[in-house]
Amino acid sequence: MFRRQQLIVDNSGSEERVDVLAAVEKLAKDNSATVGVYFKRLDTGETIEYNSDRIFPAASVIKVPIMMEVFNQQSQGKFSLDHILTVDKDTGGPRGSGILKHLRFPVELSVYNLTTLMIILSDNTASNMMIDLVGFDNVTELSRRLDASDVVLRRYFVGAGIDDISKDNTISAKSVGTLLEKLYRGEVVGPEASSEMLTIMKKQQVKHKLPRYLPPETVIAHKTGTQEITSHDAGIVFGPEGSGRDYIVTVLSTGVPARPTGDELVARISELLYRYVTE
């Protein structure tokens, strides 16, 4: 069942914003998908929310708070980002994403480089190694402290979803948007760490969702997530240079094949919101 969430901020253009919500709802219904959207302009604070508190399987979007906990523990002196770890096997599953599974083991990589692979190529083996480094519960606890309590890390990445969401990693669109806003404002670990994490996210190599129908020069710091019937993308879109119109967008979809239906749905909602901000 789809429902239109209450709009938290009403700074301007309320009639047009209802049109945006109606368009999101139509896209979801036309594709028989369950969709969650959280949008926030970072200059005005205006938000648009659709099923933003609904719990979704996290897929690989939850690798963002794993990265945050890596930087958090590094700041506490538990390890250095330059510390070398040995990758001696593929743990990400036969259908899992990433590049490490294609290499000849053993491979030695720094914590920083493994974290980068986790984000920009969504490498499952690198992600599982970072989970072993920082701990499941610590990722969930950091998310809670950052006001994103819907983010819960329960299992490793194995290249497939599971049917029981109570045993799966979970997020909501709003919880991820909250983490991204704190990152944007330099409030995750500290300004320097937040900036470094954004730099990593801007190097994202999976670009067929949020960026697909945006101008090619658009700068986006984002992270995708994909499973059989789940397609997500969440990020910070930096508006045209000098415009100040940066915004957060999280689009989550489930219940339809990720490829091509879910991916296209995420891309179309992203296009809709970009046009709303820039036109």
N, C-alpha and C positions, 0 to 999 in steps of 0.2 A: 504494500500500500504506500502511495506517495503522499507526502504532505508538505505544504509550504510553511517553512519556519517563519517565526516572527523576525522582523528585521530589527536589529538591535540599535542601529544608528539611522537617523533620518535627517541627513544634512541638506540634501537637495535632490530634486528630480525623482520624487517618489513614484509618480506615474510611470516613468520610464523604467524604474527598477522593478516594478511589478511585471512589465513586459519582459525583462530579462528572466525573472523567475518563471514566467509562463513558458518562455522558450526553452529553459532548462527542463522543465517538467515535460514538455512535449517531446523533446529529444529522448528523455528517459522512457516515456511511455511508448513512443514509436519503435524503440529498440528493445522493449520488454526487459529493461535493465533496472536494477536497483542502484541508485546514484546518490552520492553525497558530495556536496559542494560547499566550500568555504572560501569566500573572497573578501579581501580587505584592502582598501586603499591606504597606503602608509602616510599620505600627506593629509588627508581629511579625516581618516578613521571610519569612513563609510564601509559598511559590511553588507554582503548579500549571502544568505545562508539557505541551503536546501538540504534537509536531512543531515545537517552538519554534526549532530550529536549521535547519529546512528553508528553502531559498532560494525566495522568491516574487518575481514581478514587483511592483515597488514601487507602481505607479500613483501617486497624488498624496500618499500618506503621506510620501514622501521630501521633500516640500516643508517638513517640519519641520526636518530638518538644513540645508536651504537657508536657512531663517530663522535658524538658529543661526549659520551662517557670515556672514550679513549683520551680525548683532550683533557677531560676533567681529571682523570687519574694521572696523566702526564704532569698536569699542573701541581699535583700533590706530591710529585717526586717519586711515584711508584715505578716509573720506567721512563726512558727517553724515547722520543719519536724516532730517534736514530738507532734504537736497539734492534739488533738483527735476530730474526726468527727463521727457523728452518721449516720449509714446507716439504713434507716427505710423502704426501699422498693427497688424492682428490677426495674431499669429504662432501662435495656439493651435490652429489647425485648425478646419474647419467644424463638427465635432461637439465641439469643446473646451469645457470648462467656463469659467464666469466671466461678468463683466458688461462688461468693456472692449470686447469685440467688437461690442457693441450701441451703442456711442457714436460720435459724429462726431469723427474725428481732424483735427488733433492734439489730444492731451489732456496737460496737465502735472500730474504728481503727485509727491509726495515719495517717497523711498525707504521711509519708514515706512508710508505709505499703500499703496504697491504691495505691500509685505510683508504688510500686513493683508489686502488683497484676495487674495493668494496663499493665505493660510491660511483665512480665514472663508468665502470663496466659491470657493476652489480655482481662482482665475483663472489660466488657462494663459499668457496674454500677460504678465501681471504676473510670473509665475514665470519665464518665459523671459528677461525683462529682468533679474531678480535673478540668474539663472545667468550672464548676460553680465557683470553687475557684479562677481560674486565668483569665478567660474570653476568649472568642473566638478571639477577635481582637488582644489581646496581644500575643497569640500564633503565629498568622499570622505576626504580626509586628516583633517579635523576629526573626522569620525565614527570613524575609526581611533583617533585619540588619545583619544576618549571611550569606547573599548572596544566599539565597534559596527562591527567590520570587515566585517560582511555588508552594510552600507549602501554602495552604490556608485552614483554618479551618472554616467551615460554619454550620455544623450541629452536633447533638448528635449521638451517636452510638446506633442503634436500632436493630442490627442483620440482616439487609438487605440493599442492595444497592438501588439506585434510578436511573431512566433513564436519567434525566436531569443533565448532568455533571456540568452545570453552577450553580447548587444549591448544588452540592456535595462537600465533602472535596477532595482536589486535591494535587497531587505531580507529580514530574518527577523523573526519575532515577538519573539524575545529581544533582538535588536539594537535594535529600536525601543523595547522596554521599558526597555532600559539607558539610552538617551538620555533617555527621559521621567523616569526616576528621578533622573538627574543634574540635570535641569531642576527637578524638584520640590525637590531638596536645595540648589538655588542654585549648582550647580557648573558650569554652562555659561556661560562668559565671566566671570560673577560673580553675586552675589546679586541686584543691581539689574536686570541684564539678564535673568536667569532669570525674575524676577518679571514683567518687562514682557512677555516672550514668553508666559508663562502667561496673562497678562491678555488678550493677543490670542487665544490658543487658546480661552479661555472664551467668546469672542464668536462661536464657530462657528455658522454658519447652516444647515449641512447636518445635520439632526438625526434622520434616519430609521433610523439603525443602532444604535450603542451606546445612545443615550438612549431608543429607541422604547418599550420596555416598562418603563422605570424611572420612579419618581415624578417628576412634572413639575417639582418644586422641586429636583431633584438637580443639583448643579453639576458640570460635566464640562469639562475642558480637553482637546480632542481634535482629530484630523484624520482625515478620510475619504480613501478612494481608490477609484476606480471605473474599470474598463474593461469591454469586452464580456463577458468571462467571469471577471472578477476583482472582488471586493468586499472592502474592508478598512475597519477603523476602529481607531484606537489612541488611548488617552488616559489621563488621570488622573481617576478618579472620587473626588470628595470626599464622604466618608460623611456621614450625618446630623449636623447641627451639634452639636458637643460630644462626638461619639462617638469621634473619633480614628481611625476606620476608613477612612482613605483607601487607595486601591489603584490599581495600574497594571493596565490590561488592553489587550492587543493581540490582535485577532482578524483573521486573514487567511484569505481563501477564494479558490479559483480552480478552474476546470474546469467551472463551471456558469454559466448566464446570471446576470449581476449583478442584473438586475431581472426578476422579483422574488426569485428563489431565493437568490442570494448575500446580498442585503441582509437578507432575513428570517433567514437562517442566522446572520449576525453579530448581529442583534438578539436572537435567542433565546439564543445563547451568553452575550451580555452580561447578559440577564435571569437566567440560571442562576447566573452568578458573583455578581451583586448579591444574589440571595437567599441564596447561600452565606455571604456576609459579614454580612448584616443579620438573618437569621432565627435 
